[in-house]
Amino acid sequence: MRKLSINLNQIFISFTVVFTTLVIAINWAIVNNDQKNILGVETDSISLINKGIHLGGEISSKKAPPAASIATTDNIKHQDGFAICLLVKDDSDKLAEWLAYHWLTLPLQHLVIALDRTSVTSPKPILDMWREETGMDITLWNDPDFRHVPGHDDTLTPRQKYLHRQRQFLAECMRHHKAKNHSWITLIDTDEYIANNDGYYGKNGNGTPPHFPILRADQTLFDYLTTNQNNTQSLTIVDEKCHLMPRLVFSAVEDDPEIVQKAKAEGVDVDPMQFSTLRFYHHANPKNQAVNKYGKVVINLDKIQWSEIHRNLRNVHRPLLKSCGFPYHDYSDAALTVHHYIGTIEQYFARNDTRRTKKTFRKRASHDDGKNYQMHDWLKRFVEKVGEDKSAKLLQTAGIIDHGKKIMLMDRPDYPEDRTDGLEMKVPETLRYFDENGNMVRV
């Protein structure tokens, strides 16, 4: 009887492991149909340590060690940094906050941004101002710029059409950055912010952190990656081709107004209530994959072969099938994460999206399984680095919803039919990619 009991327990444990693995695999298969580029996951959107080490929702007074390389503070125009591929649709209210935060902390230096042709607003005035004031390399694309031809995919649903276009853009954008010798790139949205994972930086048995957080007041992500190339004690992100960052949903649950106002920077008339990262600190359970969905990635393009960057990419969560692994792993194993903000109800419905209903907002906006304040001081550091007048100018559109002219860009007479930037990229002559009809063609 004892042997039988042990065997039954072993069988039960094995069955549980197999069943859990099968559920995750089936979920991934459902959301990832290669034939029609179907992805049933919403792909809408660093934190940093400003004064010390942030652990478990509180700010510690313990100081992190100085970084080996710190970006200059006497000149706000970075010479090198991160690249991003960004698709936007009527996101002007989010753009200033998103640009400021990632310019400060990555630092974001090379941005290719594509406009959804059904948008009723254009971010061009905001982007022009950021390009002029910070020296950021910003390239604005419409559909012709990444060779997307609408109309050939009429058999697809609107969601499938969006994902097909997204994959084409990501392929051309990554090829653009690789041709420009931009090494590090990430693929996130305007409601997503790269952050330290507090749970990862817990104390070991000796009572000391095994690693100090990557993102700190004295260290950007680019600093860490470029100064630890030959450091055997560094985190694995330094050597990986494609690094996965789990996502964490931040709800619309309001915090104490006094706490929110403490994030205000002196000398600048900007209200923290206009910034999602400074207003919303309540989040979902980090272990709830059904809510947080699949993660986003950081890619080292120097380690990616040209042949792997083609227009038949997997999806935004696993863009490179060979180099990027399964887009989900345990949250506690990740040094970096992506904070995904729902925003206010006004922001949620500002974009014309049939998937967005009052029911979906209430469901996503009510999560309250923890609080995280590591974003609380980034605005003060931004103002200190950039200056009061320039900060006020760059952040003036934060949180302000632009309802536009109600005429979609593609219906306006000035919508381009050809490439608008005259871009010439030097790529291998033998490089091929998949065209809109799925045929292999030479670049």
Protein Blocks (a to p, Z undefined) as FASTA:
>chain_A
ZZmmmmmmmmmmmmmmmmmmmmmmmmmmmmmcfklopafbdfkbacddfklcceehiacf
bdcdddfbdcdfkbcbdfbdcddddddehillmmmmmmmmmmmmmpccbdcddddfkbcb
dfklmmmmmmmmnopacddddfklnopaehjlmmbcfklmmmmmmmmmmmmmmmmmmmno
pabdcdddfkbccdddfklmpccfkopafbdcfbdfkbcfklmmmmmmmgmkbcfklmpm
bdcdddddddfbdcdfklmmmmpcghiacdfklpmklmpmcdcdfklmklnopadddddf
klpcfklmcckbfbfmlmblklpccfbdcfklpfbdcdddebjfklmmmpccfklcfklm
mmmmmgccbccfklmmmmmmmmmmnopklmmmmmmmgoiacebjopafklpfklcfbdfk
lpacdddfkbccddfkopacdZZ
